[in-house]
Each structure stands twice: as C-alpha cells, then as structure tokens.
Amino acid sequence: MQRRLRSKLVRVATALVLTMALVSGCAKAPVSGVSVKSLAADLVFGIPELPEAVPPPNTDLSPDQPLGVIGTRGSTPQFPGGPVPPPPPECKEAEPTDFPEQEAPTVVQGTPKEGFYKWVTAKEQQVSGVGPVVSHEFVERSIKDVEIVRGGVVQYTTVEHDLVFGAQRIVEQTYEVRQGAGQSDEGIYLVRRSSKTGSANPKEFVPTPPILMLDLPAKIGNRSDGTGVDPNTQEVQIQEGLVTKRHRVDVCGKVIDTWFVDAHQEFRSVTGETTNRQYDFAVATGMGGFIAFEHIEAPRTDPRLKIDARLGQIEPDAKSTNR
C-alpha cells in the first residue's frame, strides 16, 4: 500500500515539473526598457515622408561622403591657442608690422563687389578609416546679385563649395544689410540659404525672422543672437554670438580690419535632430559688409572638423579661375 502511494506521488511530482518546464519554455520574460512607440503606417494612412534636414554650410559630415582629392601643401595647421596656419606658397604673408589702411567702420560702407574671390584655407578632419587629414589650399568663392531691394536695404549672395573633404555640395547664402534712416533693425542678416549637390533639387532654408549676423552700428559687446524658423520645412537655426574684438585679416599680404563675432550655431530638423558648431567669423564693414574670415569647429564638442578660411584677394576676378 505504501509503495503504491509513493509511486503515485512520484508520478504526480514528475508531471508538475514537466508542465512547469513547458510553460517557462513557451513564455518569454519582458525585456526591460523596450516598448513599441510607433508603427510605420505610410501605406495605410498615406503619411508623407518627412523632408531631409538642411545641413549647415561647410559641415556636412555624412559618413558615406567620398574622400576626394586632398591637397597637402604646407605643414600641419595649428588652431586657436596656437600659431596661425601657414598660407599656401602662392599667397604672400603680411608682416607683423603691416596695418590696415583704415579701421573697420561701425557702419557698412559701400556694397560688396561682384566677382570671384580666392580664399586661403587650412583644414583638419577626422575621416573614418583614415584618421586625421590635413590640407592647406586655395578655394574659390563668389559674390553675386548685389542690389538695393528697398530704401536702405542691400542684398547680396555668396556662393561657395562645401569645404569638407570630398564634398560636392554648393552653398548659396543671401544676406541683407539694413541701415540708414527709417531702419529700426539695423544690422546684417542671413535671409536665405540654398544647398545643392549635383543635379539634385536644391534644399532651401528661409528663416523667419532672418538671422542677425552683426548688429549695426558695430561695437565690441554687441550681441548677434537670433532664432529663425523656415515655415515650409520647420527647420530651425539658433545663433548665440558676441562681438569680442576688432580682427586683423591678412588678405595675402594686405591687411584689412574687421569686426570679430564669436558664435555658437545650432540647427534643428523637423524630426528634432540637432547639429551644432562653433562658428567664429569676421565682417569687413569697409568692403560692403561681407564675411572675410571664418573659423569652424563641428560639432562644437569633440570636433571632427576644423577649418580656418580667410579672404585671399581684395579685388575680385570677373571670371572664375578654377583655383
């Protein structure tokens, strides 16, 4: 009797163990921190694709970007805290005792001259699979469409190739110089940016309100702050800037005086993605109010890209020289 009872208990216990094993094998423990927030439903509801973010000029660091041909003239550049990068051999260097013919005026004098300008650049970029790549070279930028759009307001557009190694993007930026009688918002403003690669349609950014680049009359301590939203794409650019000094720009042997702005820029896409960069620039108010020097670090922290670029000629060429 006891043996039969013991055998029956063993069979029951074995069945319970097998049942528990089967249950635990079929059920999955929840994964901590994982949940479904949304499902792609474009085909069901016809939700349109979101527009691509408009990258800031000179800082397109997409990983699939081709390396391209890299110039290697000169030695490794030194950036803030070190000596100024040496110019390419064709660019005469001003002496330390050379001074500008005039101080940078507090208001903009004249208008920018249309044409093609050489610029002197020193670049350092961390390239995936290669490491740090350094170059010193000439690039070409142009100024076009200089016109008086209304009383006391001058517009002009700059055209440049993206300075990132291997990039094929062309960037156009339109600025307004507002000053004189009846202008309550005197200053230099970015009113439009357009970027295009090859035959692709250009990507437009038209900030509302325009982004203040330099408050006029210029003086040390002025702020260059602003936030602009493109109503069509919902792209956002935020700038926090401060005029910190007068800046001496060596234009291949001829020195000009400018106003230096220390700025931080942030760009936000419609999806909430952000990119940022340190963007220091100097405005030549005595030459129509265009930017004659740039220092870029992108992103602002742990930068993978550093650029110093400065104007290389006072008088522009009428035609492109394909430098």
Protein Blocks (a to p, Z undefined) as FASTA:
>chain_A
ZZmmmmmmmmmmmmmmmmmmmmmmmpccddehiacfbdcfklmnopacdddddddehiac
bfklcfbjadfedjddddehiacddddfklccddfkbccfbdcdfbdehjddeddddddd
ddddddehibpcddddddddddehiacfbghiacdddddddfbghiabdcdddddddede
hiabgccddfbdcddehjbccddddddddddfbdcdddehiacddddddfklopacdddd
ddfbdcdddeehiacdddddddddddddfkopacdddddddddfknoopafbdcddddfb
hpabdcddddfbfbdcfbdehZZ
